[in-house]
Amino acid sequence: MCLFCEIAAGTIPSKKAYEDETVVAFYDIAPQAPVHVLIIPRKHIESAQVLTETENALLCHMFEVARSLAVELGVAESGYRLITNVGPDAGQSVPHLHLHLIGGKTLNWNN
Ligand code: AMP
């Protein structure tokens, strides 16, 4: 099972920020900013590159969760970044689709 599948299943511990039937959000182990949460689907999808129309509702829900967490974590007004890395050049280190929700400071374009 992949690392994020194990986190979603609870067999590898994480600090959860949110979870429901289809989506899990947890705090990044190596935060790049005061707020750094990862939002993942429970379903194993390798990256955004292999998304299909089947995942339309799931993807929309991931963004809904991100929006709610941004409010909850106090960055909705100050602003935040949603990032999904795809493949080696982007530095994708875990081959399971995830949105990084990053905020709580002024972000440079190169971070
Ligand atoms: P990416 O490099 O875009 O694939 O992002 C993977 C992210 O997962 C990195 O920011 C890591 O710090 C984070 N990460 C790796 N292992 C864990 C873990 N066990 N718990 C929480 N975050 C993790």
Residues whose N, C-alpha, C, O or C-beta is under 5 A from the ligand:
A	BS01	AMP	Y27 D28 I29 A30 N85 G91 Q92 S93 V94
